[in-house]
Every structure is written in structure tokens, then in C-alpha cells.
Amino acid sequence: MTSASIAIRPIASKADRKQFVDLPFRLYKDDPNWVPPLKGEALGLITPEKNGWFSHAKAQLFLAERGGKVVGRVAAHIDTLALTMNPAQGFGPGCGQFGLLDAEDGIVANALIAAAEGWLRHQGMNRVLGPISMSVWEEPGLLVDGYDHPPTIMMGHAKPEYRDWIENAGYTRVKELLTYELDITLPFPPLLQRIIASGEKNPRIRIREVDKTKFDEEAAIILAILNDAWSDNWGFVPLTEPEIKDVGVKLKPIVFNDLIRIAEVDGRPVAFMITLPDLNEAIAPLNGNLLPFGWAKLLLWLRKPKVKTMRVPLMGVLKELQSSRMASQLAFMMIEYIKRASVANYGATRGEIGWILEDNQGMRSIADAIGCHVNKRYWIYEKAL
């Protein structure tokens, strides 16, 4: 079979968007570790009116058809904020992205990637990173290790053959992202327990829960720390107000006071840790649909989640404290308090931290110290156009 039998076309209608969202349900139907997303959320991601990321970005989505049947999809996109970043941090001038790649076979994948590259070239881009779907804050990277268990909330999944398809299209790995898992029912080593106890005796330190009734105020505190803490990281693009609003709407139902902590030193917020119950455990049986009874099941679960896994998608400490003993102590204290709450209040037994950049030695050292091990690896690729 040749690429000549494949037609690649840009999406142009709501019906096309529906086909774009529906395709993975067919391609992954026999994969026990794929978690079907809620279709409404998946549509919102690619609909400019429903995703604040489009306030500073543009995208072109493509469908591949063979014999009138949809057999692949991809998105090509440009983030105008990413274009202003330092190229040493991953993005920069002339850098576009591709993502949301799914295909029946390598021939289809190659044709889709070529279409995405062509659109990016036409937009003046000279380099491409991917897969990134759609923002780096959503599902960056291609899963290359850890196919044997489902992803947690806001992490991606892919078939093993996708790696070869992307690399055969001329892409080389530019960054590895890691997730770590640990048994949160086990106590920390004695040394860490002493460090935590010392912090508890320090009158300068306060580790507090967030107050969901002051959601906007707490979110502003966390965002200020995040933008400072992560500003030098590879791939960093600051979150904008429209994005923050959208993220708040999506995540507020799974925000619980005892799972998000803010560390204060001398009354000043200097660090935070966000933990989310793994929503994927609740939505996996729904097969993407809230109707007819899925919404009721999900609402019931949200009242008081009982989960196996808790995910830590974000931690941060102000740059002025990074690499200090205080930073590590605050991190261990927040992890310990959230670990206790996760086990006692939600029945969780497993934690997942990440993603973490491969060269983020500070976070990797913390993960190693608390007994974590790497459970999934994601690669971001690069190619000159």
C-alpha cells in the first residue's frame, strides 16, 4: 500500500472535529491500558472557543482518509508565547509543534506528519517539536516506556510503534520527561522523618491546606510561585489568564483542601504542591460518554473519591530557595502531609509524581529520597524544517 491511496485534509467542520475525537476510540479499543477521554473534554481541547490556550496560539488539524474511512489524525500548532522564549529552553523563534498524532499504520503517520510540517513551513516555522498536545501544560511527549499500565490524569498514552514512525520521519529526541511512582502506605526513611520533625518544630515554617472557598485567591498564590519557580525550566511557557480560567473550571471539581498545600516561611508563601485524585480511574469505565448514566456515576465519585492513585502534577519553590536545605525540607513536609491525607481520607495506596524533566536533578533527588522509581518515560522530539 502506498501513500498515494491516502488523502490528507484539514478539518473544516464540527463533524470533522467529532471524527478527530472519535478515531482513538477505534484505534485503542483493544488496548487495556488506554483510558478513553470524556469526549466533551476532548472536543473542548481542539475548539478555539472552549480552550483559552487559543488566545495566544493557532492550530490546524488534519484527518487522513483511506477509501473514505478516517485512518489517522494530527494537529499542527504555533504558540505565539513559545515563539518569544529563549531557544535554549526548548521553544523560541520559528518553532512550531505537532501533536494528537494517531494512525492506523506507519504510512498514514508519515503522511500526516508531512502535512503538519508543510503547514508549519507555510506559517514561517523552521523547526518543530512534538508531540505536544496541545500546550506543554497538557500532554507533552510520546510514551516510550511504561505501556503496561494506564496513565494517570493529564498524562498521555500511545502505542509502541509510534516511536519508530516518528523517528523514521527524521525526528530525534530532544528531552525526556519522567513520571515516578511510590507506595504511599510505607513510612519514609528515618532520616526524612527527622527532617520533617525538625521542620514541624521550626516556628518560621507553616504548611497549610488551601481553602477552596477562596479558590481564585489561592490559585493566584500558586500561580505566582509557579511562574517564578519554573521560569528557567526547559519548555516553560507562562500560563495566561484565559488558560488559568479554563484550568480552574476543569480542575475545581477534583480540588480538595487536604491534597493541595502551600508552604509559608515567616508568613510568606514560598512553595506549593498540587495533588489530584486520579480521575482516570473514574472515567475509564464510561468509554468517553457521560450519558445516559455516566454523569451520575461521576458526580457521585466526585463527592468523596476513593482511588488507588494520587498524582502530583506540579510542585514549585521560589527560585531564591531552590537548591537550599529549606527547599528540600518544605518538599518533604508537603509530601508527607499529603501522603497521610491520601491514605487516610481517600484510601489511596499509590502516588505518581511528574512529569519531571530528565535534567531536573533537584526533583529527581527528592523522588529518589522518598523511595520512588520511574514508571513511565515520555520523549519530546525535534526536527529542522
C-alpha angles and dihedrals in degrees: 000000000000134000088249089078091058123086118202116197135171114246114253109171147036088261089057091051090052090052089048091055095041098053098080090053088066098038094049100034092113095043108100092196098054113100112212108229121226102269093223090057092046091052091048091055093060098036113091094209091057103041120067090203088077089066086082102019143058132204143186118208122203134199125202118214132190118186090349092305123116107242104163148011141196140171126220115196145170124208109202091202090053088054089062095052126103108272088223086067093058108265127051137134116347095013119132130172142220128206148145089067116173127156143165093232145353095270091057092045092052092051092049094048089049090052092050091049091049092054092048092050090050088054090055099259120146100184136038134203124193167250094356116148104221110303125016085243092062120048111335123177139022119273107244101161131027102049092144098079134039122266121249125240114308094011125111136237130201142168117267093241092063090078093062092044093055095043092047087057089063102266125142128198114262102170140011122214119199136201121200129203133199141177102253093192090072122086120245119255115278093254092057091046089056091049090051092046090050090053091050089057093050108098090203093064127077124173108194138179119243119252110233090196086067094045098149094047093048092045090053091053092050093045092052091053092043095052091050097042097046100035094104095043123114110261096017116157116168117245114245129218094257090051093047090052092051094045089050092054092048098044103034093087090059096041111110123181096231094051098057120060135186120201117215127193116195088349094305122117107239106156142019142189125202120201125182130191107243102264089186089076089061100041099042094083092048094071091218097305130109092187138118098005105344094095092056092050091049094048090051091051092048092057091069114351120212108196142163095218137045119194126210104203097168140027127162143173127190113268092241089066099039115121090018127120088241091059093054092045092052091048093051091047094050092046092049095049093047091045090056092048093046093055098038101040105028105026092239121162102175135055130197123197122193169295094280123177114245091238096046093109094173095059093038090054090052091049091050093047094056093049102260126152130199111264102170137024125200125190129207114205134207136204135174114236 
